[in-house]
């Protein structure tokens, strides 16, 4: 296995991880910002007020995008398994 193949696998793994994490992270960011804005306007500083809506929004996003995430991971894994013969032969 040469370094180029290893770098390609690493790049694909990082891109797949970023693609899978993006919906959850963006949702948590947007909901957290909105709740934080509401808290600063109303001056209510309750910890559970920011945690519960964020957790609910992330759960909803996982329910909506879960099938897509699993299919992306299966595609990535299948692509890795298909590369095994070329990696072992050194071509």
C-alpha distances in whole Angstrom, upper triangle without the diagonal:
4,7,8,7,7,11,11,11,13,16,16,17,19,21,21,23,25,26,27,29,31,34,35,34,36,39,39,40,42,44,44,46,48,49,49,51,54,54,55,58,59,59,58,55,54,51,51,52,48,46,48,47,44,43,44,43,39,40,42,38,36,39,38,35,33,33,31,29,28,27,25,23,23,22,19,18,18,16,13,14,14,11,10,10,9,5,6,8,6,8
4,6,6,7,9,10,11,13,15,16,17,19,20,22,23,25,26,27,29,31,34,35,34,36,39,39,39,42,44,44,45,48,49,49,51,53,54,54,57,59,58,57,55,54,51,51,52,48,46,48,47,44,43,45,43,40,41,42,39,37,40,39,35,34,34,32,30,29,29,26,24,25,23,20,20,20,18,15,17,17,13,13,13,11,8,10,11,7,9
4,5,5,6,9,10,10,12,14,15,16,18,20,21,22,24,26,27,28,32,32,32,33,36,37,36,39,41,41,42,45,46,46,48,50,51,51,54,56,55,54,52,51,48,48,49,45,44,46,45,41,41,43,41,38,39,40,37,35,38,38,34,33,33,31,28,29,28,25,23,24,23,20,20,21,18,16,18,18,14,15,16,13,11,13,14,11,12
4,5,5,6,9,10,10,12,14,15,16,18,20,21,22,24,26,27,30,31,30,32,35,36,35,38,40,40,41,44,45,45,47,49,50,50,53,55,54,54,51,51,48,48,48,45,43,45,44,41,40,42,40,37,38,39,36,34,37,36,32,32,32,29,27,27,26,23,22,23,21,18,19,20,16,15,17,17,13,14,16,13,11,14,14,11,11
4,5,5,6,9,10,11,12,14,15,16,18,20,21,22,24,26,29,30,30,31,34,35,35,37,39,40,40,43,45,45,46,49,49,50,53,54,54,53,51,50,47,47,48,44,42,44,43,39,39,40,38,35,36,37,34,32,35,34,30,29,29,27,25,24,23,21,19,20,18,15,15,16,13,11,13,13,9,11,12,10,7,11,12,9,10
4,5,5,6,9,10,11,12,14,15,16,18,20,21,22,24,27,28,28,30,32,33,33,35,38,37,39,41,43,42,44,47,47,48,50,52,52,51,48,48,44,44,45,42,40,41,41,37,37,38,37,33,34,36,33,31,33,33,29,28,28,26,24,24,23,20,18,20,18,15,15,16,14,11,14,15,11,12,14,12,9,12,14,12,13
4,5,5,6,9,10,10,12,14,15,16,18,20,21,22,26,27,26,27,30,31,31,33,35,35,36,39,40,40,42,45,45,45,48,50,49,49,46,46,43,43,44,40,38,40,39,36,35,37,35,32,34,35,31,30,33,32,28,28,28,25,23,24,23,20,19,20,19,15,16,18,15,13,16,17,13,15,17,15,12,16,17,15,15
4,5,5,6,9,10,11,12,14,15,16,18,20,21,24,25,25,26,29,30,30,32,35,35,36,38,40,40,42,44,45,45,48,50,50,49,47,46,43,43,43,40,38,40,39,35,35,36,34,31,32,33,30,28,31,30,26,26,26,23,21,21,20,17,16,18,16,12,14,15,12,11,14,14,11,13,15,13,12,15,17,14,14
4,5,5,6,9,10,10,12,14,15,16,18,20,23,24,24,25,28,29,29,32,34,34,35,37,39,39,41,43,44,45,47,49,49,48,45,44,41,41,42,38,36,38,37,33,33,34,32,29,30,31,28,26,29,28,24,23,23,21,19,19,18,15,14,15,13,10,11,13,10,8,11,12,9,11,14,13,11,14,16,15,15
4,5,5,6,9,10,11,12,14,15,16,18,21,22,21,23,26,27,27,29,31,31,32,35,36,36,38,41,41,42,44,46,46,45,42,42,38,38,39,36,34,35,35,31,31,33,31,27,29,30,27,25,28,28,24,23,24,21,19,19,19,16,14,16,15,12,13,15,13,11,14,16,13,14,18,16,14,17,19,17,18
4,5,5,6,8,10,11,12,14,15,16,20,21,20,22,25,25,25,27,30,30,31,33,35,35,37,39,40,40,43,45,44,44,42,41,38,38,38,35,33,35,34,30,30,32,30,26,28,29,26,24,27,26,23,23,23,20,18,19,19,15,14,17,15,12,14,16,13,12,16,17,14,17,19,18,16,19,21,19,19
4,5,5,6,8,10,10,12,14,15,18,20,20,21,24,25,25,27,29,30,31,33,35,35,37,39,40,41,43,45,45,44,42,41,38,38,38,34,33,34,33,29,29,30,28,25,26,27,24,22,25,24,20,20,20,17,15,16,15,12,11,13,11,8,11,13,10,10,13,14,12,15,18,16,15,19,21,19,19
4,6,5,6,9,10,11,12,14,17,18,18,20,22,23,23,26,28,28,29,32,33,33,35,38,38,39,41,43,43,42,40,38,35,35,36,32,30,31,31,27,27,28,26,23,24,25,22,20,23,23,19,18,19,16,14,14,15,11,10,12,12,8,10,13,11,10,13,15,14,15,19,18,16,19,22,21,21
4,5,5,6,9,10,10,12,15,16,15,17,20,20,21,23,25,25,26,29,30,30,32,35,35,36,39,40,40,39,37,36,33,33,33,30,28,30,29,25,25,27,25,21,23,24,21,20,23,23,19,19,20,17,14,16,16,13,12,15,14,11,13,16,14,14,17,19,17,19,22,21,19,22,25,23,23
4,5,5,6,9,10,10,14,15,15,16,19,20,20,22,24,25,26,28,30,30,32,34,35,36,38,40,40,39,37,36,33,33,33,30,28,30,28,25,25,26,24,21,23,23,20,19,22,21,17,17,18,15,13,15,15,11,11,14,13,10,13,16,14,14,18,18,17,20,23,22,20,24,26,24,24
4,5,5,6,9,10,12,14,14,16,18,19,20,22,24,25,26,28,29,30,32,34,35,36,38,40,40,39,37,36,33,32,32,29,27,28,27,24,23,24,22,19,20,21,18,16,19,18,14,14,15,12,9,11,11,8,8,11,10,8,11,13,12,12,16,17,16,19,22,21,20,23,26,25,24
4,5,5,6,9,11,12,12,14,16,17,18,20,22,22,24,26,27,28,30,32,32,33,36,37,37,36,34,33,30,29,30,26,24,25,25,21,21,22,20,17,18,20,16,15,18,18,14,14,15,13,10,12,13,10,9,13,13,10,12,16,15,15,18,19,19,21,24,24,22,25,28,27,27
4,5,5,6,9,10,10,11,14,15,15,17,19,20,21,23,25,25,27,29,30,31,33,35,35,34,32,31,28,28,28,25,23,25,23,20,20,22,19,16,18,19,16,15,18,18,14,15,16,14,11,14,15,12,12,16,15,13,16,18,17,17,21,22,22,24,27,26,25,28,30,29,29
4,6,5,8,10,10,11,13,15,16,17,19,20,21,23,25,26,27,29,31,32,34,35,36,35,33,32,30,29,29,25,24,25,23,20,20,21,18,16,17,18,14,13,16,15,11,13,14,11,9,12,12,9,10,14,13,12,15,17,16,17,20,21,21,23,27,26,25,28,30,29,29
4,6,7,8,9,11,13,14,15,17,18,20,21,23,24,25,27,29,30,31,33,35,35,34,32,31,28,27,27,24,22,22,21,18,17,18,16,13,14,15,11,10,13,13,9,9,11,9,6,9,10,8,9,12,13,11,14,16,16,17,20,21,22,24,27,27,26,29,31,30,30
4,6,6,6,8,10,11,12,14,16,16,18,20,21,22,24,26,27,28,30,31,32,30,28,27,24,24,24,21,19,20,19,15,15,17,14,11,13,14,11,10,14,14,11,11,14,12,9,12,14,12,12,16,16,15,17,20,20,20,23,25,25,26,30,29,28,31,34,33,33
4,6,5,6,8,10,10,12,14,15,16,18,20,21,22,24,25,26,28,30,30,29,28,27,24,24,24,20,19,20,18,15,16,17,14,11,14,14,11,11,15,13,11,12,15,12,11,14,16,13,14,18,18,17,19,22,21,22,25,26,26,28,32,31,30,33,36,34,34
4,6,5,6,9,10,11,12,14,15,16,18,20,21,23,24,26,27,28,29,28,27,26,23,22,22,19,18,18,16,13,13,14,11,9,11,11,7,8,11,10,8,10,13,11,10,14,15,13,15,18,18,18,21,23,23,24,27,28,28,30,34,33,32,35,38,37,37
4,6,5,6,9,10,11,12,14,15,16,18,20,21,22,24,26,27,27,26,24,23,20,19,19,16,14,15,13,10,10,11,9,6,9,9,6,7,11,11,9,10,14,13,11,14,16,15,16,19,20,19,21,24,24,25,27,29,30,31,35,35,33,36,39,38,38
4,5,5,6,9,10,10,12,14,15,16,18,20,21,22,24,25,26,24,23,22,19,19,19,15,14,16,14,10,11,13,11,8,12,13,10,11,14,14,13,14,17,16,14,17,19,17,18,21,22,21,23,26,26,26,29,31,31,32,36,35,34,37,39,38,38
4,5,5,6,9,10,10,12,14,15,16,18,20,21,22,24,25,24,23,22,20,20,19,15,15,16,14,11,13,14,11,9,13,13,10,12,15,14,13,15,18,16,15,19,20,18,20,23,23,22,25,27,27,28,31,32,32,34,38,37,36,39,41,40,40
4,5,5,6,8,10,11,12,14,15,16,18,20,21,22,23,22,21,20,18,17,16,13,13,13,11,8,10,10,7,6,10,10,7,10,13,12,12,14,17,16,15,19,20,19,20,24,24,24,26,29,29,30,32,34,34,36,40,39,38,41,44,43,42
4,6,5,6,8,10,10,12,14,15,16,18,20,21,21,20,18,17,15,15,14,10,10,11,9,6,8,10,7,6,10,11,10,11,14,15,14,16,19,19,17,20,22,21,22,25,26,25,27,30,30,31,33,35,35,37,41,40,39,42,44,43,43
4,6,5,6,9,10,10,12,14,15,16,18,20,20,19,18,18,16,16,15,11,12,14,12,9,11,13,10,10,14,14,13,15,18,17,17,19,22,21,19,23,25,23,24,27,28,27,29,32,32,32,35,36,36,38,42,41,40,43,45,44,44
4,5,5,6,9,10,11,12,14,15,17,18,19,19,18,18,17,17,15,12,13,14,11,9,12,13,10,11,14,14,12,15,18,17,17,19,22,21,20,24,25,24,25,29,29,28,31,33,33,34,37,38,38,40,44,43,42,45,47,46,46
4,5,5,6,8,10,11,12,14,15,16,17,16,16,15,14,13,11,9,10,10,7,6,9,10,7,9,12,12,12,15,17,16,17,19,22,22,21,24,26,25,26,29,30,30,32,35,35,35,38,40,40,42,45,45,44,47,49,48,48
4,5,5,6,8,10,10,12,14,15,15,14,13,13,11,12,10,7,8,10,8,6,10,11,10,11,14,15,14,17,19,19,20,21,25,24,23,26,28,27,27,31,32,31,33,36,36,36,39,41,41,42,46,46,44,47,50,48,49
4,6,5,6,9,10,10,12,14,15,15,14,15,14,15,12,9,12,14,11,10,14,15,13,14,17,17,17,19,22,21,22,24,27,26,25,28,30,29,30,33,34,33,35,38,37,38,41,42,42,44,48,47,45,48,51,50,50
4,5,5,6,9,10,11,12,14,13,14,14,14,14,11,9,12,13,10,10,14,14,12,14,17,17,17,20,21,21,22,24,27,26,26,29,31,30,31,34,35,34,37,39,39,40,43,44,44,46,50,49,48,51,53,52,52
4,5,5,6,9,10,10,11,10,10,11,11,11,8,6,9,10,8,9,12,13,12,14,17,17,17,20,22,22,23,25,28,28,27,30,32,31,32,35,36,36,38,40,41,41,44,46,46,47,51,51,49,52,55,53,54
4,5,5,6,9,10,10,10,9,10,10,12,9,7,11,13,11,11,14,16,15,16,19,20,20,22,24,25,25,27,30,30,29,32,34,33,33,37,38,37,39,42,42,42,45,47,46,48,52,51,49,52,55,54,54
4,5,5,6,9,10,11,11,13,14,15,12,10,14,15,13,14,17,18,17,19,22,21,21,24,26,26,27,29,32,31,30,34,36,34,35,39,39,39,41,44,43,44,47,48,48,50,54,53,51,54,57,56,55
4,5,5,6,8,8,10,11,13,14,10,10,13,14,12,13,17,17,16,19,21,21,22,25,26,26,27,29,33,32,31,35,37,36,37,40,41,40,42,45,45,46,49,50,50,52,56,55,54,57,59,58,58
4,5,5,5,5,6,8,10,11,8,8,12,14,13,14,17,18,17,20,22,22,23,26,27,28,29,31,34,34,33,36,38,37,38,41,42,41,43,46,46,46,49,51,51,53,56,56,54,57,60,58,59
4,6,5,7,8,11,13,15,12,12,15,17,16,16,20,21,20,22,25,25,26,28,30,30,31,33,36,36,35,38,40,39,39,43,44,43,45,48,48,48,51,53,52,54,58,57,55,58,61,59,59
4,6,8,10,13,15,17,14,14,18,19,17,18,22,22,21,24,26,26,27,30,31,31,32,34,38,37,36,39,42,40,41,45,45,45,47,50,50,50,53,55,54,56,60,59,58,61,63,62,62
4,5,9,11,14,15,12,13,17,18,17,18,21,22,21,24,26,26,27,30,31,31,33,35,38,38,37,40,42,42,42,46,47,46,48,51,51,51,54,56,56,58,61,61,59,62,65,63,64
4,6,9,12,14,12,13,16,18,17,19,22,22,23,25,27,28,28,31,32,33,34,36,39,39,38,41,43,42,43,46,47,46,48,51,51,51,54,56,56,58,61,61,59,62,64,63,63
4,6,9,11,9,10,14,15,15,16,19,20,20,23,24,25,26,29,30,31,32,34,37,37,36,39,41,41,41,44,46,45,47,50,50,50,53,55,55,56,60,60,58,60,63,62,62
4,6,9,8,9,12,14,14,15,18,19,20,21,23,25,26,27,29,30,31,33,36,36,35,37,40,39,39,43,44,43,45,48,48,48,50,53,53,54,58,57,55,58,61,60,60
4,6,5,7,9,11,12,13,15,17,18,19,21,23,24,25,27,29,30,30,34,35,33,35,38,38,38,41,42,42,43,46,47,46,49,51,51,52,56,56,54,57,60,59,59
4,5,6,6,9,11,11,12,15,16,17,19,21,22,23,25,26,27,28,32,32,30,32,35,35,34,38,39,38,40,43,43,43,45,48,48,49,53,53,51,53,56,55,56
4,5,5,6,9,10,10,12,14,15,16,18,20,21,22,24,25,26,29,30,29,31,34,33,33,36,38,37,38,41,42,42,44,47,47,48,52,52,50,53,56,55,56
4,6,6,7,9,11,12,13,15,16,17,19,21,22,23,25,26,29,30,29,31,34,33,34,37,38,38,39,42,43,43,45,48,48,49,53,53,51,54,57,56,56
4,6,6,6,9,11,11,13,15,16,17,19,21,22,23,24,27,28,26,29,31,31,31,34,36,35,36,39,40,40,42,45,45,46,50,50,48,51,54,53,53
4,6,5,6,9,10,11,12,14,15,16,18,20,21,21,25,26,24,26,29,29,28,32,33,33,34,37,38,38,40,42,43,44,47,48,46,48,51,50,51
4,5,5,6,9,10,11,12,14,15,17,18,20,20,24,25,24,26,29,29,29,31,33,33,34,37,38,38,40,43,43,44,48,48,47,49,52,52,52
4,5,5,6,9,10,10,12,14,15,16,18,19,23,23,22,25,27,27,28,31,32,32,34,36,37,38,40,42,43,44,48,48,46,49,52,51,51
4,5,5,6,9,10,11,12,14,15,16,17,21,21,20,22,25,25,25,28,30,29,31,33,34,34,37,39,39,41,44,44,43,46,48,48,48
4,6,5,6,9,10,11,12,14,15,15,19,20,18,21,24,23,23,26,28,28,29,32,33,33,35,37,38,39,43,43,42,44,47,47,47
4,5,5,6,9,10,11,12,14,15,18,19,18,20,23,24,24,26,28,29,30,32,34,34,36,38,39,40,44,44,43,46,48,48,48
4,5,5,6,9,10,11,12,14,17,17,17,19,22,22,22,25,27,27,28,31,32,33,35,37,37,39,42,43,42,44,47,46,46
4,5,5,6,9,10,10,11,15,15,14,16,19,19,19,22,24,24,25,28,29,29,31,33,34,36,39,39,38,41,43,43,43
4,5,5,6,9,10,10,13,15,14,15,18,19,19,21,24,24,25,27,29,29,31,33,34,36,39,40,39,41,44,44,44
4,5,5,6,9,10,13,14,14,16,18,19,20,22,24,24,26,28,29,30,32,34,35,37,40,40,40,42,45,45,45
4,5,5,6,8,11,11,11,14,16,16,17,19,21,21,23,25,26,27,29,31,32,34,37,37,37,39,42,42,41
4,5,5,5,9,10,9,11,13,14,14,17,19,19,20,23,24,25,27,29,30,31,35,35,34,37,39,39,39
4,6,5,8,10,10,11,14,15,16,18,20,21,22,24,25,27,28,30,31,33,36,37,36,39,41,41,41
4,6,7,8,10,12,13,14,16,18,19,20,22,23,25,26,28,29,31,33,36,36,36,38,41,41,41
4,6,5,6,9,10,11,12,14,15,17,18,20,21,23,24,26,27,29,32,33,32,35,37,37,37
4,5,5,6,9,10,11,12,14,15,17,18,20,21,23,24,26,28,31,31,31,33,36,36,36
4,5,5,6,9,10,11,12,14,15,16,18,20,21,22,24,26,29,30,30,32,35,35,35
4,6,5,6,9,10,10,12,14,15,16,18,20,21,23,25,28,28,28,31,33,33,32
4,5,5,6,9,10,11,12,14,15,17,18,20,21,23,26,27,26,29,31,31,31
4,5,5,6,9,10,11,12,14,15,16,18,20,21,25,26,25,27,30,30,30
4,5,5,6,9,10,10,12,14,15,16,18,20,23,24,24,26,28,29,29
4,5,5,6,9,10,11,12,14,15,17,19,22,22,22,25,27,27,26
4,5,5,6,9,10,11,12,14,15,17,20,21,20,23,25,25,25
4,5,5,6,9,10,10,12,14,16,19,20,20,22,24,25,25
4,5,5,6,9,10,10,12,15,17,18,18,21,23,23,22
4,5,5,6,9,10,11,13,16,16,16,19,21,21,21
4,5,5,6,9,10,11,14,15,15,17,19,20,20
4,5,5,6,9,10,13,14,14,16,18,19,19
4,5,5,6,9,11,12,12,15,17,17,16
4,5,5,7,10,10,10,12,15,15,15
4,5,5,8,10,10,11,14,15,16
4,6,7,8,10,11,13,14,14
4,6,5,6,9,10,11,11
4,6,5,6,9,10,11
4,5,5,6,9,9
4,5,5,6,6
4,6,5,7
4,5,8
4,6
4
